[in-house]
Amino acid sequence: MAFDAWVSGYVDIIWMLIIGILIVVLGIAGIKILVKIGKIAIYIIVHMLLGLILLFLFNLLPFFKIPINILTVLVAGFGGIFGVLILIIAKFLGLY
């Protein structure tokens, strides 16, 4: 009977070690995923802010006005610098 209790104690310790290692591995993988998502989110936010700032700066020029409405804000926000360039080209071509 003493041998069974001794073996049972070691089996419990082994299961606790396996579960602990599994939790650590899953935690590290989760942190890596969150960091990657955070980098992507920061990149998108910076891109949108640069687009909106450029749209505002181009509207400060006295000879060049891009109307600020929902469409231009969405193009500048989602497109960033390239979105503002598209708006500038469309303005020069007289598309709006």
C-alpha positions in Angstrom: 0.0 0.0 0.0 2.9 2.4 0.7 4.3 1.8 -2.7 1.0 2.8 -4.4 0.9 6.1 -2.5 4.6 6.7 -3.4 4.0 6.1 -7.1 0.7 8.1 -7.0 2.6 11.1 -5.6 5.1 11.0 -8.4 2.4 10.7 -11.0 0.7 13.8 -9.6 4.0 15.7 -9.7 4.6 14.7 -13.3 1.1 15.8 -14.4 1.7 19.1 -12.6 5.0 19.6 -14.5 3.4 18.7 -17.8 0.5 21.2 -17.2 2.9 23.9 -16.0 5.1 23.5 -19.1 2.0 23.6 -21.3 0.8 26.8 -19.7 4.2 28.4 -20.1 4.4 27.4 -23.8 0.9 28.6 -24.5 1.6 31.9 -22.6 4.7 32.6 -24.7 2.8 31.9 -27.9 0.0 34.1 -26.9 2.3 37.0 -26.0 4.0 36.7 -29.4 0.7 36.8 -31.2 -0.4 39.9 -29.2 2.9 41.7 -29.9 2.5 41.0 -33.6 -1.1 42.3 -33.6 0.0 45.3 -31.7 2.7 46.1 -34.2 0.2 45.9 -37.1 -2.3 48.1 -35.2 0.3 50.7 -34.5 1.4 50.7 -38.1 -2.1 51.2 -39.3 -2.8 54.0 -36.8 0.4 55.9 -37.8 -0.4 55.4 -41.5 -3.9 56.9 -41.0 -2.6 59.8 -38.9 0.0 60.7 -41.5 -2.6 60.7 -44.2 -5.0 62.9 -42.3 -2.1 65.3 -41.4 -1.0 65.5 -45.0 -4.6 66.2 -46.1 -4.8 69.0 -43.6 -1.4 70.4 -44.7 -2.3 70.4 -48.4 -5.5 72.3 -47.5 -3.4 75.1 -45.9 -1.9 75.9 -49.4 -3.8 78.9 -50.8 -3.9 77.6 -54.4 -4.8 74.0 -53.6 -8.0 72.9 -51.9 -9.2 69.3 -51.4 -12.7 69.4 -49.9 -12.8 67.6 -46.5 -15.8 65.3 -46.5 -16.5 61.7 -45.7 -15.0 60.4 -48.9 -11.7 62.3 -48.7 -11.2 61.6 -45.0 -11.8 57.9 -45.6 -9.4 57.8 -48.6 -6.7 59.8 -46.7 -7.3 57.7 -43.5 -7.2 54.3 -45.0 -4.8 55.1 -47.8 -2.4 57.2 -45.7 0.2 58.9 -47.7 -0.8 57.1 -50.9 -4.4 58.0 -50.3 -3.5 61.7 -50.2 -1.4 61.3 -53.4 -4.5 59.7 -55.1 -6.6 62.7 -53.9 -4.0 65.2 -55.2 -3.8 63.4 -58.6 -7.6 63.3 -58.8 -7.8 67.0 -58.0 -5.3 67.9 -60.7 -7.2 65.8 -63.2 -10.4 67.5 -62.3 -12.2 64.4 -61.2 -13.9 66.3 -58.3 
